[in-house]
Amino acid sequence: MSDSGAIEKAPDNDALPSLDWGGEGTLPPPPNLTPSQELALYRKLDRRLMPILCLMYLMASMDRGNIGNANIEGLTTQLKLKGNQYNIALTMFFVPYCLCECPANLAIKKFRPSRWLPGITIVWGTIMTLMGIVKTYPQLVGARVCLGVVEAGLFPGVVYYLTLWYPRHALQFRIGLFFGGASVALAFSGLFAYGIGFMKGIGGLEGWSWIFILEGIATVAVGILAAFLIVDYPAKAAFLTPEERAYIVWKKKYDNSTVGEQETFALRYVWDALRDWQLWLHMIIYMSILTPVAGITLFLPSIILGFGFSTAVSQLLTVPAYVFAATMTLVFGHYSDKLRVRYPFILAVFVQLLVGFSIQISSASSGVKYFGIYLCLAGYAAVPGTIAWLGNNLAGQCKRSVGMALQIGLGNLATVIAANIFRTQDAPRYILGRALELMFTGLGFITVPIAVTIYKRINAKRDSLSHAYPAYTVQELRQMGDRAPDFRYTL
C-alpha cells in the first residue's frame, strides 16, 4: 500500500475473509465514486457531524477556561483566595481530567456515541452552572474536580469518533475544525465575560458567578440538542443512502491496510498500544506544544491586564488573538491533509512559539508583547496535527482508541504544569513561567525530528524488503496493524 492511502477501486471482497466493520454486513457493495463525488460525500458528512461536535467542544473550552475571566471579575476577592490557591483550583481540574480520558474512551464503545457524548455534556453543564454559587475555596476546588472527571470524555471521544468516519489523510482538518472551537470559545469567552461583567449585583451575585451560571446553562442546552443530532456509526447513518454508507465504511476499512482493519476488542491490543514507542514519543511532542499554549491561555486575561489595560479592555483584547489562533489551526489543517504530511507544519508552529515566548520574556514594550501573544497562541494549530499524526500511524480500532486516549490523557498532564508556572509573585513579567515554556518548545525541536527519522527508516526498510517478506494470512496482517509489511507511516 502507498503512503498516500488513495484507493481507486474497491478490492474483491469475495477474495477476502469477511470483516464486519461497524455492523455493515447488510450494506450493498460500495460504489465507484469520482474524486468530485467523494468530495461531495465528505462535505455532506461535514455538514451533519462537524457543527454539533464543534459546538460541544466550544462549550467545553469555555467552561474549562472561563475561570481565567472570572478571576479578574472578582472570584479571587470574594472567595478570599490567597497565595497559590487559585493555581491549585486550576490544577484540580486537570488531574482527574487526565486520569479519566483513557477509561472514558473505552466507555464510548460500550454506551455508544449518541448517548455518551450528549450525556456527559449535560452533566458537566450542570456542574458549571452550580459552580456559579460556590461560596468557599473548598467548594470551588470540589466543583473543578467534578468538572474535570466528566469533561474528560469529550475530546478523546470525539477524536476517536472522527477516525471512524474519515480516512486518515482527511482527519487533521476535521480535528482542526473541532479543536478550533477551543480558540473560538476562548475568544467568545472574553467577549461574553465583558458583557456578563455588567450583570454584577443582579440577584446579589458578582459578575464571576454569572459567567459560570449563564455559560453552564448554555452547555446543558447544547447537550440536549446533541442528543438528537449525534449519529453512532457510518453503517447506521440514516441521513446517508445505503450506497453512501457502504462507501464510507469501505474507504475507512481499507484506508491503511490492503486487507482491512482489525475492529474487534481484545486486551492484547491495549498492551500493543502501551508497548508502542510511538505513543510515548508522541506524548512528549504533545506535551511540548500543550504546556506553553495552555500556560498562556489559562492566564491570558491576567497577562494582558499586566500590560496596563483596564479589566474590560483586557477581556476584549483576548478576542482577536484567539480568532487568529483558530484561523491558523484551519489553514494548517487544510494544507497538512492536502499534502498528506504532518511534521513540517508542527515544526513551523514551534518556530512561532520560540519567537513569541522570546518576546514575552524580553523587556519589550506592551504593544510588542501583545503581538507576541498572537505567535504564542498560534501553537493551537499544532495540537490537531500531533493528534492526527499518531492516529494516522496506529492501525486497529482498539489500539488507536487506547493510544490516542493515552496520548491526550497523559499528555494533558502538561496542563497541570501550565497551571502552576505563572505564580502571583512573578507578576507582571512571569520570568519563570515563560522560561519553562521556552524549555518545552526546545523539547519539541528535539523530539519531532527523532520521530521523523525513525518513521523514514522503517518505511525505507519495508520498501526495500517488500518482496522478501514471508506470506502472511489475511488475519495475521490485520492483527499486526501498523507493524504489517504493507503499512507505511505518515510523516
C-alpha positions as CSV (number, residue, x, y, z in Angstrom):
1,M,0.0,0.0,0.0
2,S,1.3,3.5,-0.7
3,D,1.6,6.1,2.0
4,S,-1.0,8.3,0.2
5,G,-3.7,5.9,1.2
6,A,-5.5,6.6,-2.1
7,I,-7.9,3.9,-3.2
8,E,-9.3,4.0,-6.7
9,K,-11.2,0.7,-6.8
10,A,-12.8,-1.4,-4.2
11,P,-11.0,-4.8,-3.6
12,D,-12.6,-8.0,-4.5
13,N,-14.5,-8.6,-1.2
14,D,-15.1,-12.2,-2.2
15,A,-11.4,-12.8,-2.1
16,L,-11.0,-11.7,1.5
17,P,-12.4,-13.2,4.7
18,S,-15.4,-11.3,5.9
19,L,-14.7,-8.5,8.3
20,D,-17.9,-6.8,9.6
21,W,-16.5,-3.4,10.4
22,G,-19.2,-1.3,12.3
23,G,-22.0,-3.7,11.5
24,E,-22.1,-3.1,7.7
25,G,-22.9,-6.7,6.8
26,T,-26.3,-5.7,5.3
27,L,-25.0,-2.8,3.2
28,P,-24.7,-3.1,-0.6
29,P,-21.3,-3.2,-2.4
30,P,-19.5,0.2,-2.3
31,P,-19.9,2.3,-5.5
32,N,-17.0,3.6,-7.5
33,L,-17.0,7.4,-6.9
34,T,-15.2,10.1,-8.9
35,P,-13.0,12.4,-6.8
36,S,-15.6,15.1,-7.1
37,Q,-18.4,12.7,-5.9
38,E,-16.2,11.6,-3.0
39,L,-15.5,15.2,-2.0
40,A,-19.2,15.9,-2.1
41,L,-19.9,12.9,0.1
42,Y,-17.4,14.0,2.8
43,R,-18.8,17.6,2.6
44,K,-22.2,16.0,3.4
45,L,-20.7,14.3,6.4
46,D,-19.1,17.6,7.5
47,R,-22.4,19.4,7.3
48,R,-24.1,16.8,9.6
49,L,-21.3,15.9,12.1
50,M,-19.0,18.9,12.5
51,P,-21.3,21.7,13.6
52,I,-22.6,20.0,16.7
53,L,-19.2,18.5,17.6
54,C,-17.6,21.9,17.2
55,L,-20.3,23.5,19.3
56,M,-19.9,20.9,22.1
57,Y,-16.2,21.5,22.2
58,L,-16.7,25.2,22.1
59,M,-18.8,25.0,25.2
60,A,-16.2,22.6,26.9
61,S,-13.4,25.0,26.2
62,M,-15.4,27.9,27.6
63,D,-16.4,26.0,30.7
64,R,-12.8,24.9,31.3
65,G,-11.2,28.2,30.7
66,N,-13.7,30.8,31.9
67,I,-12.2,30.7,35.3
68,G,-9.5,33.0,33.9
69,N,-12.1,35.5,33.0
70,A,-13.9,35.0,36.4
71,N,-10.6,35.6,38.2
72,I,-10.4,39.3,37.1
73,E,-14.2,39.7,37.7
74,G,-13.9,39.3,41.5
75,L,-13.6,35.5,42.0
76,T,-10.3,35.7,43.9
77,T,-11.6,38.6,46.0
78,Q,-15.0,37.2,47.0
79,L,-13.7,33.7,47.8
80,K,-10.7,35.3,49.6
81,L,-8.2,33.2,47.7
82,K,-4.6,33.6,48.9
83,G,-1.2,32.6,47.7
84,N,-1.3,29.7,45.2
85,Q,-4.9,28.7,45.9
86,Y,-6.1,29.9,42.5
87,N,-3.4,27.8,40.9
88,I,-4.5,24.8,42.9
89,A,-8.1,25.3,41.8
90,L,-6.8,25.3,38.2
91,T,-4.7,22.2,38.8
92,M,-7.5,20.2,40.4
93,F,-9.5,20.3,37.2
94,F,-6.7,18.8,35.1
95,V,-5.6,15.9,37.4
96,P,-8.9,14.0,37.1
97,Y,-9.3,15.2,33.5
98,C,-6.0,13.5,32.5
99,L,-6.7,10.3,34.5
100,C,-10.2,9.7,33.2
101,E,-9.6,10.3,29.5
102,C,-8.5,6.7,28.7
103,P,-11.3,4.9,30.6
104,A,-13.8,7.3,29.0
105,N,-12.6,6.3,25.5
106,L,-13.4,2.7,26.3
107,A,-16.8,3.7,27.7
108,I,-17.8,5.4,24.4
109,K,-17.7,2.0,22.7
110,K,-20.0,0.5,25.3
111,F,-22.5,3.3,25.7
112,R,-22.5,4.5,22.1
113,P,-21.5,8.0,20.9
114,S,-25.1,9.2,20.6
115,R,-25.7,8.6,24.3
116,W,-22.2,9.1,25.8
117,L,-21.2,12.5,24.2
118,P,-24.5,14.3,24.8
119,G,-24.9,12.8,28.3
120,I,-21.5,14.0,29.6
121,T,-22.2,17.4,28.1
122,I,-25.4,17.8,30.0
123,V,-23.8,16.7,33.3
124,W,-20.8,19.0,33.1
125,G,-23.0,21.9,32.1
126,T,-25.0,21.3,35.2
127,I,-21.8,21.3,37.3
128,M,-20.7,24.5,35.6
129,T,-24.0,26.2,36.5
130,L,-23.7,25.1,40.1
131,M,-20.1,26.5,40.3
132,G,-21.6,29.9,40.0
133,I,-23.0,29.7,43.5
134,V,-19.9,28.4,45.4
135,K,-19.1,30.4,48.5
136,T,-15.8,28.9,49.7
137,Y,-12.4,27.8,48.3
138,P,-13.1,24.1,49.1
139,Q,-16.4,24.3,47.2
140,L,-14.6,25.8,44.2
141,V,-12.0,23.0,44.2
142,G,-14.6,20.3,44.5
143,A,-16.6,21.7,41.6
144,R,-13.5,21.9,39.5
145,V,-12.6,18.2,40.3
146,C,-16.1,17.1,39.2
147,L,-15.9,19.2,36.1
148,G,-12.6,17.5,35.2
149,V,-14.0,14.0,35.7
150,V,-17.0,14.5,33.4
151,E,-15.4,16.7,30.7
152,A,-12.6,14.2,30.3
153,G,-14.7,12.0,27.9
154,L,-15.3,14.6,25.3
155,F,-12.1,15.5,23.5
156,P,-10.6,11.9,23.1
157,G,-14.1,10.6,22.5
158,V,-14.7,12.9,19.6
159,V,-11.3,12.5,18.1
160,Y,-11.7,8.7,18.1
161,Y,-15.3,9.1,16.8
162,L,-13.9,11.1,13.8
163,T,-11.5,8.3,13.0
164,L,-14.5,6.0,12.4
165,W,-15.8,8.3,9.7
166,Y,-12.9,9.9,7.9
167,P,-9.8,8.4,6.1
168,R,-6.5,9.3,7.8
169,H,-5.5,12.0,5.3
170,A,-8.8,13.8,5.7
171,L,-8.5,13.7,9.5
172,Q,-6.4,16.7,10.6
173,F,-8.6,19.3,9.0
174,R,-11.7,17.8,10.8
175,I,-9.8,17.7,14.1
176,G,-8.8,21.3,13.4
177,L,-12.4,22.3,12.8
178,F,-13.3,20.6,16.1
179,F,-10.3,21.9,18.1
180,G,-10.6,25.3,16.5
181,G,-13.7,25.5,18.6
182,A,-11.4,25.9,21.6
183,S,-9.8,29.1,20.1
184,V,-13.2,30.5,19.1
185,A,-14.6,29.6,22.5
186,L,-11.9,31.5,24.3
187,A,-12.4,34.4,22.0
188,F,-16.1,34.4,22.8
189,S,-15.4,33.8,26.4
190,G,-13.6,37.1,26.7
191,L,-16.4,38.8,24.8
192,F,-19.1,37.2,26.9
193,A,-17.2,37.9,30.1
194,Y,-17.0,41.6,29.1
195,G,-20.8,41.7,28.7
196,I,-21.7,39.5,31.6
197,G,-19.5,41.6,33.9
198,F,-22.1,44.3,33.7
199,M,-24.5,41.9,35.5
200,K,-22.6,42.4,38.7
201,G,-25.1,42.8,41.6
202,I,-28.1,41.2,39.9
203,G,-29.6,38.6,42.2
204,G,-27.0,39.5,44.8
205,L,-24.3,37.8,42.7
206,E,-20.9,39.0,41.4
207,G,-20.0,39.1,37.7
208,W,-17.9,36.0,38.0
209,S,-20.9,34.0,39.3
210,W,-23.0,35.0,36.3
211,I,-20.2,33.9,33.9
212,F,-20.3,30.4,35.3
213,I,-24.1,30.2,35.6
214,L,-25.0,31.5,32.1
215,E,-22.3,29.5,30.3
216,G,-23.3,26.4,32.2
217,I,-27.0,26.7,31.2
218,A,-25.9,27.2,27.5
219,T,-23.8,24.0,27.8
220,V,-26.9,22.0,29.0
221,A,-28.9,23.3,26.1
222,V,-26.2,22.2,23.6
223,G,-26.1,18.7,25.2
224,I,-29.8,18.3,24.8
225,L,-29.5,19.4,21.1
226,A,-26.6,16.9,20.6
227,A,-28.8,14.0,21.8
228,F,-30.9,14.5,18.6
229,L,-28.0,15.1,16.2
230,I,-25.2,12.7,17.1
231,V,-25.1,9.6,14.9
232,D,-23.5,6.4,16.2
233,Y,-21.6,4.8,13.3
234,P,-21.4,5.2,9.5
235,A,-23.2,1.9,8.8
236,K,-26.2,3.2,10.8
237,A,-26.3,6.8,9.5
238,A,-29.9,7.3,8.4
239,F,-29.0,10.7,6.7
240,L,-26.9,8.8,4.1
241,T,-28.1,6.4,1.4
242,P,-27.1,2.7,1.7
243,E,-24.6,3.2,-1.1
244,E,-23.0,6.2,0.7
245,R,-22.8,4.3,3.9
246,A,-21.1,1.4,2.1
247,Y,-18.5,3.7,0.5
248,I,-17.6,5.4,3.8
249,V,-17.2,2.1,5.6
250,W,-15.2,0.6,2.8
251,K,-13.0,3.7,2.4
252,K,-12.2,3.7,6.1
253,K,-11.7,-0.1,6.4
254,Y,-9.1,-0.2,3.7
255,D,-7.6,3.2,4.4
256,N,-4.4,1.9,5.9
257,S,-4.4,-1.8,5.0
258,T,-4.9,-3.9,1.9
259,V,-6.8,-6.5,3.9
260,G,-9.0,-4.3,6.2
261,E,-8.5,-3.0,9.7
262,Q,-8.9,-5.1,12.9
263,E,-12.1,-3.9,14.7
264,T,-12.8,-6.4,17.5
265,F,-11.7,-5.6,21.0
266,A,-9.0,-7.8,22.7
267,L,-6.9,-7.0,25.7
268,R,-3.7,-7.7,23.7
269,Y,-4.3,-4.6,21.5
270,V,-4.3,-2.5,24.7
271,W,-0.9,-3.9,25.6
272,D,0.2,-3.3,22.0
273,A,-0.6,0.3,22.4
274,L,1.2,0.6,25.7
275,R,4.3,-1.1,24.3
276,D,4.5,1.0,21.1
277,W,7.3,3.5,21.1
278,Q,5.2,5.9,19.0
279,L,2.8,6.5,21.9
280,W,5.4,7.7,24.3
281,L,7.3,9.8,21.8
282,H,4.2,11.5,20.5
283,M,3.1,12.1,24.1
284,I,6.3,14.1,24.7
285,I,5.7,16.0,21.4
286,Y,2.1,16.7,22.5
287,M,3.3,18.0,25.9
288,S,5.9,20.2,24.4
289,I,3.2,22.0,22.5
290,L,0.4,21.9,25.1
291,T,2.4,23.2,28.1
292,P,3.3,26.6,26.6
293,V,0.0,27.0,24.9
294,A,-2.1,26.1,28.0
295,G,0.1,28.2,30.2
296,I,-0.5,31.4,28.3
297,T,-4.2,30.5,27.8
298,L,-5.0,30.0,31.4
299,F,-3.5,33.3,32.4
300,L,-4.1,35.4,29.3
301,P,-6.5,37.9,30.8
302,S,-4.2,38.5,33.8
303,I,-1.2,38.8,31.5
304,I,-2.8,41.4,29.3
305,L,-4.1,43.2,32.4
306,G,-0.4,43.4,33.4
307,F,0.3,45.4,30.3
308,G,-1.6,48.3,31.9
309,F,-5.0,47.9,30.3
310,S,-8.3,48.0,32.3
311,T,-10.2,44.8,33.1
312,A,-12.8,45.4,30.4
313,V,-10.2,46.2,27.7
314,S,-8.1,43.1,28.8
315,Q,-11.2,40.9,28.3
316,L,-11.7,42.3,24.8
317,L,-8.1,42.1,23.7
318,T,-8.1,38.3,24.1
319,V,-10.7,38.0,21.3
320,P,-8.6,38.8,18.2
321,A,-5.7,36.7,19.4
322,Y,-7.9,33.6,19.7
323,V,-9.5,34.3,16.3
324,F,-6.0,34.3,14.8
325,A,-5.3,31.0,16.5
326,A,-8.4,29.4,15.1
327,T,-7.6,30.7,11.6
328,M,-4.1,29.2,11.8
329,T,-5.5,25.9,13.0
330,L,-7.8,25.6,10.0
331,V,-5.2,26.8,7.5
332,F,-2.5,24.3,8.8
333,G,-5.1,21.5,8.9
334,H,-6.2,22.1,5.3
335,Y,-2.7,22.1,3.8
336,S,-1.4,19.2,6.0
337,D,-4.2,17.0,4.8
338,K,-3.8,18.2,1.2
339,L,-0.1,17.4,1.2
340,R,-0.5,14.3,3.4
341,V,2.3,15.3,5.7
342,R,2.3,16.4,9.4
343,Y,5.7,17.3,10.7
344,P,6.6,20.4,8.7
345,F,3.6,22.2,10.0
346,I,4.3,21.1,13.6
347,L,7.9,22.4,13.3
348,A,6.6,25.7,11.8
349,V,4.5,26.1,15.0
350,F,7.5,25.5,17.2
351,V,9.3,28.3,15.4
352,Q,6.3,30.7,16.1
353,L,6.3,29.6,19.8
354,L,10.1,30.2,20.1
355,V,9.7,33.8,18.7
356,G,6.5,34.5,20.6
357,F,7.8,33.4,24.0
358,S,11.2,35.1,23.4
359,I,9.3,38.3,23.0
360,Q,7.3,37.7,26.2
361,I,10.3,37.1,28.3
362,S,12.1,40.2,27.0
363,S,11.7,43.8,28.2
364,A,9.9,44.8,25.0
365,S,7.0,47.3,25.1
366,S,3.5,46.3,25.9
367,G,2.5,46.6,22.2
368,V,5.2,44.3,21.0
369,K,4.4,41.8,23.7
370,Y,0.8,41.8,22.7
371,F,1.9,41.0,19.2
372,G,4.0,38.1,20.6
373,I,0.8,36.7,22.2
374,Y,-0.6,36.0,18.7
375,L,2.5,33.9,17.9
376,C,2.2,32.1,21.2
377,L,-1.5,31.2,20.6
378,A,-0.6,30.0,17.1
379,G,0.5,26.9,19.0
380,Y,-3.1,25.8,18.9
381,A,-2.5,25.0,15.2
382,A,-0.2,22.1,16.0
383,V,-2.4,20.3,18.5
384,P,-4.7,18.7,15.9
385,G,-1.6,17.9,13.9
386,T,0.1,15.9,16.7
387,I,-3.1,14.1,17.5
388,A,-3.8,13.3,13.8
389,W,-0.2,12.2,13.3
390,L,-0.4,9.5,15.9
391,G,-3.9,8.5,14.9
392,N,-2.7,8.1,11.3
393,N,0.1,5.8,12.4
394,L,-1.8,3.5,14.8
395,A,-3.7,0.7,13.0
396,G,-6.6,-1.3,14.5
397,Q,-9.6,0.4,16.1
398,C,-8.9,-0.8,19.6
399,K,-5.2,0.1,19.6
400,R,-5.9,3.5,18.1
401,S,-8.6,4.2,20.6
402,V,-6.3,3.4,23.6
403,G,-3.3,5.0,22.1
404,M,-5.0,8.3,21.2
405,A,-6.7,8.4,24.6
406,L,-3.4,7.9,26.4
407,Q,-1.7,10.5,24.3
408,I,-4.3,13.1,25.1
409,G,-4.9,12.0,28.7
410,L,-1.4,11.6,29.9
411,G,-0.2,14.4,27.6
412,N,-2.7,16.7,29.2
413,L,-0.6,16.5,32.4
414,A,1.1,19.4,30.7
415,T,-1.9,21.5,31.7
416,V,-1.1,20.6,35.4
417,I,2.3,22.0,34.8
418,A,1.0,25.0,33.0
419,A,-1.5,25.8,35.7
420,N,1.4,26.3,38.2
421,I,4.1,28.1,36.3
422,F,2.6,31.6,36.4
423,R,2.9,32.4,40.1
424,T,1.4,35.5,41.6
425,Q,4.8,36.7,43.0
426,D,6.3,36.6,39.5
427,A,3.8,39.2,38.0
428,P,3.8,41.1,35.7
429,R,6.8,39.6,33.7
430,Y,6.4,36.0,34.8
431,I,10.0,35.2,34.0
432,L,9.9,31.6,35.4
433,G,6.8,30.7,33.6
434,R,7.9,32.0,30.2
435,A,11.4,30.3,30.6
436,L,9.7,27.0,31.2
437,E,7.5,27.5,28.2
438,L,10.7,28.1,26.1
439,M,12.1,24.9,27.6
440,F,9.2,22.8,26.4
441,T,9.4,24.5,23.0
442,G,13.0,23.4,22.7
443,L,12.0,19.8,23.7
444,G,9.7,19.9,20.6
445,F,12.6,20.8,18.3
446,I,14.3,17.7,19.5
447,T,11.5,15.1,19.6
448,V,9.8,15.9,16.2
449,P,13.0,15.2,14.1
450,I,13.6,12.0,16.1
451,A,10.1,10.8,15.2
452,V,10.5,11.7,11.5
453,T,13.9,9.9,11.3
454,I,12.5,6.7,12.8
455,Y,9.5,6.7,10.5
456,K,11.6,7.3,7.4
457,R,13.9,4.4,8.3
458,I,11.0,2.0,8.9
459,N,9.3,3.0,5.7
460,A,12.5,2.6,3.7
461,K,13.2,-0.8,5.2
462,R,9.7,-2.0,4.4
463,D,10.0,-0.7,0.8
464,S,13.4,-2.4,0.3
465,L,12.2,-5.8,1.8
466,S,8.6,-5.7,0.4
467,H,9.3,-8.8,-1.8
468,A,11.3,-10.7,0.8
469,Y,8.6,-11.0,3.4
470,P,7.1,-14.4,4.0
471,A,3.5,-14.9,3.1
472,Y,1.1,-13.8,5.9
473,T,-2.6,-14.8,6.2
474,V,-5.2,-12.0,6.0
475,Q,-6.0,-12.4,9.7
476,E,-2.3,-12.1,10.6
477,L,-1.9,-8.9,8.6
478,R,-5.0,-7.4,10.3
479,Q,-3.7,-8.3,13.8
480,M,-0.2,-6.9,13.0
481,G,-1.9,-3.5,12.3
482,D,0.7,-0.8,11.8
483,R,3.5,-3.3,12.1
484,A,2.3,-5.1,8.9
485,P,4.7,-5.1,6.0
486,D,2.2,-3.2,3.8
487,F,1.7,-0.4,6.2
488,R,3.5,2.9,5.7
489,Y,3.8,5.6,8.3
490,T,2.7,9.1,7.7
491,L,5.5,11.7,8.1
